[in-house]
Amino acid sequence: MITQGVRVSGRCAACGGQTIRHPEIGDVLLDCDLLIVPGADLRMVTCTAATGSSDAGKLGLLRVTGGRTATALP
């Protein structure tokens, strides 16, 4: 899971950007957007990395590994 052990640095003020520190891959710079559903008390924050950036590569790695550390084969 991406959020396990993650520390957020800075605020997502009306969104914008923030840096998270993941225990396995380190700092990841994310762009955040706040989505609001009109007529409902529902808000969703989406966080993405710039296409082609090293941060996007880190998110891709998390997607594949689920944040688990590789272990050596016996």
Helices and strands as residue ranges (DSSP letters): E 7-9, E 16-22, E 26-36, E 43-48, H 54-65
